[in-house]
């Protein structure tokens, strides 16, 4: 099972493997209080993509498509997340953003579940007939 959760929320028994997927460490949070199993900052969006998304309201699907493109060729990182989910039964992707639905962990969850459309599929869907 894949889940997302704000890293500032207290750990719960059902969290399984707790993996922080932000590039920057969350402000004001100690490692002891976070109780994470791993910090995979390499799987987080690049600093440029993160700034692009946060500087003004952006199209969510465009962000997910750009993030997916950044993750292309990073199969080892995605496999590492899937391995942790398989071993523990549940993988909780932790994030610091205040927005619980539009953040890099939510995008990564879509990508891991295969729900995010690939750029080519998106272009085909938007094509006028």
N, C-alpha and C positions, 0 to 999 in steps of 0.2 A: 504494500500500500504506500502510495506517495502522498505527502501532505506538505503544507507550508505553514509557517508560524512565525510570528514576530519574535525575534531573539530576546526581547525584553520581557516576554511572558515567562512565567515560571515553568521549568521543565515538568513534564507529566510522564507517568508510567507508560502511556501509549505512544510516546514520541518515537520509540525505537532508536535508530541511529540519527543523531542530531548533527547536521552538517551546515555550517555557516557558508553561504554562497555570495557574500558581499566582498568587494575588493578592499574596502576599508573596514577597520575594526569599529564596532559600534561605540559611539560616545558614551562615556560614563559607566561602561559595563566592564566588570573584571572578568577574567577568564574563569575564575572559580564560580562566579555567579551565573555565567553563561552556560556552563556545563555542556560544552560541545564535544562531540567525538572527533570532529575534524573541521578544519577551516580550508576550504578549497577556493581560495581567491582567484585561482587561475580560470575557474569556470564562470566567474562573474563577467558582466559586460566590461568592455574597455572603458578607461576613463573618458575618452572622447564620446563614446556612445552614451554613457551615463550622464555626462554634462548636456549632451544634445537633448536627451529625453527630459531632463529636469529643468532646462532653462525656459521652456514655454510648454503649454499643453500640446502634446503630440498625439499622433494617431497610434493607438495601441498596436494594431496589426503591423504597421510599419516598423515599430520598435521590435516586435517579436521577430519579424523577418530579418531585420538587421542583426539582431542577436543570434538568430539561427545561422546566419552567414558567418558571423565571428566564430561560432562553434564548429563550423565545417572543418573537418580534419582533426578535431579534438576528441575523437572517438574514445581514446583511453580515459579521458576525464569523465565522459558520460558513462562508460562501462564501469568505472569506479563507483559512481553513484548507484547504478543498477546492482552492482555486486553488494554494496552495503544494504540496499533494500532487501535483496534476496536473503542475505545472512541474518538480518534482524527482523524481517517480516514487515517492518515499517521504516520508511525513510522520511524524516522531517527536514525540509529545506528551510533554513533559518535566514531571516532578512531583518534589516533595521528600519526600513521605510515606514512612514506613518500610514501610507495607503495600503490597505490589506489586499487589494485586488489588482492593482497596476504597479507591479514592482518586478525586479529581476527574478525573484524566486517564483512568482506566479508565471512569468514567461518561461522559465526553465521547466517548471512543472508541465506546462503545455507541450514543450519540446520533447520532454521525456515520455510523455503519454502519446506523442505523435499527433496531437490535436492542432498544432500550429501549422498553418498552411505554408508550403514552400513558396518562395518568390515567384517561380514559374506558374504554379497553380493559382496564385493570387492574381497574376496578370491575366491569365485565361478567364478567371471568374469575373474580372472587371471589364472584359472586352465587350464592347457594344455590338449587338447583332442587328 
